[in-house]
């Protein structure tokens, strides 16, 4: 970086015909002329101009701080106190700032991990880049995808950074204004319960500190950094399938999606064909809300007539009558295991079609 900065400074000196340079936050001077500023002047400037705001003049030079209140990147300076000096300082500040941003993006670990998640890097380059950044390739990691249903992701980024401060092990990545990915290093053999516990901590903390409603999709643990894209895609699918089939859950783990994951991957034409074959008499639309509720409770209690009747506060015979009615309408007897499974799958398929799912 210092060589690049020096080349820019030398070229601008030739263009403007003035002594120019920068002072970094440690007081080191990079300029086109050795010894252009003494230690006392440098110390004075750093103390006085640590808060970036505008242009300043001191002892025949113009200065332009670059950075923010929390961190001063450097101070650009140019010989003279006229408009040309201000222009030269501005050009130098903008040029070096853009170089720094480009360098940080190109050589930043978090940016590398983001490119891996989004498949923006060739598989063959992943191991090479990981080695350059001293990233452990063979370590257990998992991707949590956080969806912010209200507000934007920028409001929770800092909270997540404070929750997971180990930057070499945990990466917080803004995907867009509504999605943030957390790539977390975990112990080998970490199970689903432990992952869900981490997701619950994230959800509760964001709700308490940012007052936002979020949903967390959990991918599977991967043992190689090259597999992070897979874990990320799994967390996406977990959120989408959860939205369709488990809308009451705020934490959805890819590995517990069950049959919903299978249905999600089917083409809609095949789903429609399946429904037509299952309901040859009448469709599910012929069932009223009371009947749908009865079916849901019957499945909830694992086809147990007595338990279902008790929760519905109806006589056992009344429930039997409703089940007979369902069989008459649909041709499926829910008391038979095989037929109840077919009916359950059909209900999920119908819900999937009605959701107008937009896949990632």
C-alpha positions in Angstrom: 0.0 0.0 0.0 2.8 2.5 0.9 4.4 2.1 -2.5 1.1 2.7 -4.2 0.5 5.8 -2.1 4.0 7.0 -2.9 3.5 6.7 -6.6 0.2 8.7 -6.5 1.9 11.4 -4.4 4.8 11.6 -6.8 2.5 12.0 -9.8 0.4 14.7 -8.1 3.6 16.6 -7.1 4.6 16.7 -10.8 1.1 17.8 -11.8 0.7 20.6 -9.2 4.4 21.5 -8.7 4.0 21.5 -4.9 5.2 19.4 -2.0 2.4 17.1 -0.9 2.0 14.0 1.2 0.1 12.3 4.0 0.4 11.7 7.7 -1.0 8.4 9.0 -2.6 8.0 12.4 0.7 6.9 13.9 2.5 10.1 12.8 4.4 8.6 9.9 4.9 11.0 7.0 4.8 9.8 3.4 5.7 12.5 1.0 7.5 13.4 -2.2 10.3 15.1 -0.2 12.2 13.6 2.7 11.9 15.6 6.0 9.2 17.9 4.8 7.5 17.9 8.2 9.3 17.7 11.5 8.1 15.6 14.5 6.7 18.6 16.4 4.6 19.7 13.5 3.3 16.2 12.8 2.3 15.8 16.5 0.6 19.2 16.5 -1.4 18.4 13.4 -2.5 14.9 14.6 -3.8 16.4 17.9 -5.5 19.4 16.3 -7.0 17.7 13.2 -7.9 14.2 14.6 -11.6 15.0 14.0 -12.2 15.1 10.2 -14.4 17.9 9.1 -12.9 20.3 6.6 -9.7 21.8 5.3 -7.2 23.4 7.7 -4.2 25.7 7.2 -1.1 25.6 9.4 2.5 26.9 9.0 2.1 27.4 5.2 0.4 24.1 4.4 -3.2 23.0 3.9 -4.4 19.8 5.5 -7.4 17.5 4.9 -8.2 14.7 7.4 -9.7 11.5 6.1 -11.7 9.0 8.2 -14.3 9.4 10.9 -14.6 10.3 14.6 -13.7 6.8 15.7 -10.8 6.3 13.4 -8.5 8.7 11.5 -7.1 7.0 8.4 -4.7 9.7 7.4 -4.3 13.5 6.9 -3.5 14.7 3.3 -1.4 17.9 3.1 -0.2 20.2 0.3 2.2 23.2 0.3 0.3 26.5 0.2 -2.9 27.9 1.7 -4.7 28.9 -1.5 -7.5 27.3 -3.5 -5.0 25.2 -5.5 -3.6 23.7 -2.3 -7.2 22.9 -1.2 -7.9 21.2 -4.6 -4.7 19.2 -4.5 -5.5 18.0 -0.9 -9.0 17.0 -2.0 -7.8 15.1 -5.0 -5.1 13.3 -2.9 -7.6 12.4 -0.2 -10.2 11.1 -2.6 -7.7 9.1 -4.6 -6.0 7.4 -1.7 -9.4 6.7 0.0 -10.6 4.9 -3.0 -7.4 2.9 -3.3 -7.8 2.0 0.4 -11.4 0.8 -0.1 -10.4 -1.2 -3.1 -7.5 -2.8 -1.3 -9.6 -3.6 1.8 -12.3 -5.2 -0.4 -9.8 -7.2 -2.4 -7.8 -8.4 0.6 -10.4 -8.6 3.3 -11.3 -12.0 4.9 -14.9 -11.1 5.2 -15.2 -10.2 1.6 -13.6 -13.5 0.7 -16.1 -15.4 2.7 -18.9 -13.5 1.1 -17.7 -14.4 -2.3 -17.6 -18.0 -1.3 -21.2 -17.9 0.0 -22.4 -16.2 -3.2 -20.4 -18.5 -5.5 -18.5 -15.4 -6.8 -15.2 -17.2 -6.7 -14.0 -20.2 -8.7 -13.7 -23.4 -6.6 -10.1 -23.8 -7.5 -9.3 -20.3 -6.2 -10.9 -20.8 -2.8 -8.0 -22.8 -1.2 -5.5 -20.4 -2.7 -7.2 -17.3 -1.4 -7.8 -18.9 2.0 -4.1 -19.6 2.3 -3.3 -16.0 1.4 -5.6 -14.8 4.2 -4.4 -17.4 6.7 -7.9 -18.9 6.9 -8.1 -22.4 8.3 -9.6 -24.5 5.5 -10.4 -27.6 7.5 -12.5 -26.4 10.4 -16.2 -26.8 11.2 -18.3 -23.8 10.2 -22.1 -23.2 9.7 -24.1 -20.5 8.1 -27.0 -18.8 9.8 -29.1 -16.6 7.5 -31.0 -13.9 9.3 -34.1 -12.3 7.7 -35.3 -9.0 9.0 -39.0 -8.7 8.3 -39.1 -5.1 9.6 -36.5 -2.4 9.1 -33.1 -3.1 7.5 -30.1 -5.3 8.1 -27.9 -2.3 8.8 -29.6 -1.8 12.2 -28.5 -5.2 13.5 -25.0 -5.5 11.9 -23.2 -3.9 14.9 -25.1 -5.9 17.4 -24.0 -9.1 15.7 -20.5 -7.9 15.6 -20.6 -7.4 19.3 -22.1 -10.8 19.9 -19.4 -12.6 17.9 -16.3 -10.4 18.2 -13.7 -13.1 17.1 -13.3 -11.8 13.6 -11.0 -14.7 12.5 -13.6 -17.3 13.5 -16.9 -15.5 12.9 -18.0 -13.4 9.9 -21.0 -11.1 9.7 -22.0 -10.4 6.1 -24.6 -8.0 4.8 -26.3 -9.8 1.9 -28.8 -7.1 1.2 -31.1 -4.7 3.2 -33.1 -7.6 4.6 -30.7 -10.4 5.0 -27.5 -10.9 7.0 -25.4 -14.0 7.1 -23.5 -15.2 10.1 -20.7 -17.7 9.3 -19.7 -19.1 12.6 -16.9 -21.5 13.5 -18.2 -24.3 15.7 -16.7 -27.3 17.5 -16.5 -30.6 15.6 -19.5 -32.7 16.2 -21.8 -29.8 17.1 -25.4 -31.1 16.9 -28.7 -29.6 15.8 -29.7 -28.6 19.3 -26.6 -26.6 19.8 -27.0 -24.8 16.5 -30.6 -24.0 17.4 -29.4 -22.7 20.7 -27.1 -20.3 19.0 -29.9 -19.2 16.6 -32.2 -18.6 19.7 -29.5 -16.4 21.3 -29.3 -14.4 18.1 -33.0 -14.0 17.8 -33.6 -13.0 21.5 -30.7 -10.5 21.5 -31.8 -8.8 18.3 -35.3 -8.6 19.6 -34.2 -7.1 22.9 -31.6 -4.7 21.6 -32.9 -3.6 18.2 -36.6 -4.3 18.7 -36.8 -6.1 15.3 -38.6 -9.2 14.4 -36.3 -11.7 12.7 -36.3 -15.2 11.3 -33.2 -17.4 11.3 -32.4 -20.2 8.8 -29.8 -22.7 9.8 -27.6 -24.5 7.3 -25.7 -27.7 8.0 -22.2 -27.8 9.4 -19.5 -28.1 6.8 -15.9 -29.3 7.5 -14.3 -27.5 4.5 -14.4 -23.9 3.7 -15.3 -24.8 0.1 -18.6 -26.1 1.3 -19.8 -22.8 2.9 -21.8 -22.0 -0.3 -23.8 -25.2 0.4 -24.5 -24.3 4.0 -25.6 -20.8 2.9 -28.0 -22.2 0.3 -29.4 -24.6 2.9 -30.1 -21.7 5.2 -31.9 -20.0 2.4 -34.0 -23.0 1.7 -34.7 -23.4 5.4 -36.1 -19.9 5.6 -38.2 -20.3 2.4 -39.6 -23.8 3.4 -40.2 -22.5 6.9 -42.2 -19.6 5.5 -44.5 -22.0 3.6 -44.9 -24.9 5.9 -43.9 -23.7 9.4 -44.8 -20.0 9.4 -45.2 -20.1 13.2 -41.5 -20.9 13.7 -38.8 -18.1 13.8 -35.9 -20.6 13.7 -35.8 -23.2 11.0 -33.0 -25.8 10.6 -32.4 -27.2 7.2 -31.8 -30.7 8.6 -35.3 -30.8 10.3 -37.3 -29.7 7.3 -38.4 -33.2 6.5 -40.9 -33.8 3.7 -41.4 -30.0 3.2 -37.9 -29.8 1.7 -38.7 -32.5 -0.8 -42.0 -30.8 -1.9 -40.1 -27.5 -2.2 -37.8 -29.0 -4.8 -40.6 -30.4 -7.0 -41.8 -28.6 -10.1 -45.2 -27.1 -9.7 -46.6 -29.0 -12.7 -45.8 -32.3 -11.0 -47.4 -31.0 -7.8 -50.6 -30.1 -9.6 -50.6 -33.6 -11.3 -50.2 -35.2 -7.9 -53.2 -33.3 -6.5 -55.4 -34.3 -9.4 -54.5 -37.9 -9.0 -55.1 -37.9 -5.2 -58.4 -36.1 -5.2 -60.3 -37.7 -8.1 -63.6 -36.8 -6.5 -63.4 -33.3 -5.2 -60.5 -31.1 -4.2 -59.5 -29.9 -0.8 -61.4 -26.7 -1.5 -64.6 -28.7 -0.8 -63.7 -29.0 2.9 -64.9 -26.3 5.3 -62.8 -24.7 8.0 -64.2 -26.9 10.8 -63.3 -30.0 8.8 -59.7 -28.7 8.1 -59.3 -28.0 11.8 -60.4 -31.5 12.6 -57.9 -32.9 10.2 -55.1 -30.8 11.7 -55.8 -31.9 15.2 -56.2 -35.5 14.1 -52.7 -35.4 12.6 -51.4 -33.6 15.7 -52.5 -36.5 17.9 -51.0 -39.1 15.6 -54.4 -40.4 14.3 -55.7 -41.0 17.9 -59.5 -40.6 17.8 -59.9 -40.2 21.6 -57.2 -37.6 22.1 -58.4 -35.6 19.1 -62.0 -35.7 20.3 -60.9 -34.5 23.7 -59.1 -31.5 22.4 -61.9 -30.6 20.0 -64.4 -30.9 22.9 -66.6 -33.2 20.8 -68.0 -36.7 21.4 -65.9 -39.6 19.9 -68.9 -40.5 17.7 -69.0 -36.9 16.4 -65.4 -37.2 15.4 -65.9 -40.5 13.7 -68.8 -39.0 11.7 -66.5 -36.1 10.6 -63.9 -38.6 9.5 -66.5 -40.6 7.5 -67.5 -37.3 5.9 -64.0 -36.6 4.9 -63.6 -40.0 3.4 -66.8 -39.6 1.4 -65.6 -36.2 0.0 -62.0 -37.1 -0.7 -62.0 -40.8 -1.0 -59.3 -41.1 1.7 -59.8 -42.7 5.1 -57.6 -40.8 7.5 -57.7 -43.6 10.0 -55.6 -45.7 7.7 -52.0 -44.8 8.0 -51.0 -45.0 4.3 -54.0 -42.9 3.3 -53.4 -40.4 6.0 -49.8 -40.0 4.9 -51.1 -39.4 1.3 -53.6 -36.8 2.6 -50.9 -35.0 4.7 -48.6 -34.7 1.8 -51.4 -33.5 -0.4 -52.2 -30.8 2.0 -48.6 -29.6 2.1 -48.4 -29.7 -1.7 -51.5 -27.5 -1.9 -50.1 -25.1 0.6 -46.9 -25.0 -1.4 -48.8 -24.1 -4.6 -50.8 -21.5 -2.9 -47.8 -19.8 -1.5 -46.6 -18.6 -4.9 -43.1 -19.5 -3.8 -40.3 -17.5 -5.3 -37.2 -19.6 -4.9 -33.8 -18.1 -4.2 
